[in-house]
């Protein structure tokens, strides 16, 4: 009996001690438990927009420079024209045709018409010599911008009747000679190994 009473007394003292320990001390300030309130975040401001420059006009596409051709013809305006054939036959010519057959080959033709209606074409064929450069051509039309020197290789003569039909087979000779082409004058001179001689000159406008 005494032992059971002692146990109850011990348990009662322990309960009183625990309540005393859990109770706040006099004058102590109890912490205030406040709910956590999330402060409102400041409104997000959009970054200042950058004004983009207005697109200007599209750049013009430059067209390539016109292509230069090596084939074509130059037909200058004549002020005077004459040629001399073998045997001393001289006469006036009605035109001078300079045909460029490539980067270095040229043909200078002198068509003429006689009093009886017969026609002839005297042609000198040669290549560029020295520092001469070919003419600039576009759409088969050439222009002479600087003097040209030709070293001749052949001379041919074609003859036609009044109807324009060839009256004989063309004649051709290997020759030595040359032509000089300028914007104001054209002159060709050649001599065959057999002695024939041809001379043609023209003043240009």
Protein Blocks (a to p, Z undefined) as FASTA:
>chain_A
ZZmmmmmmmmmmmmmmmmmmmpccehiacddddddddddddddddddddddddddddddd
ddddddddfbdcdddddfbdcdddehhiacddfbdcdddfbjkbccdddddddfkopacd
dddddddehjbdcdddeehiacdfbdcddddfbdcdddddfkopafbdcdddddeddddd
dfkbccdddddfkopacddddddZZ
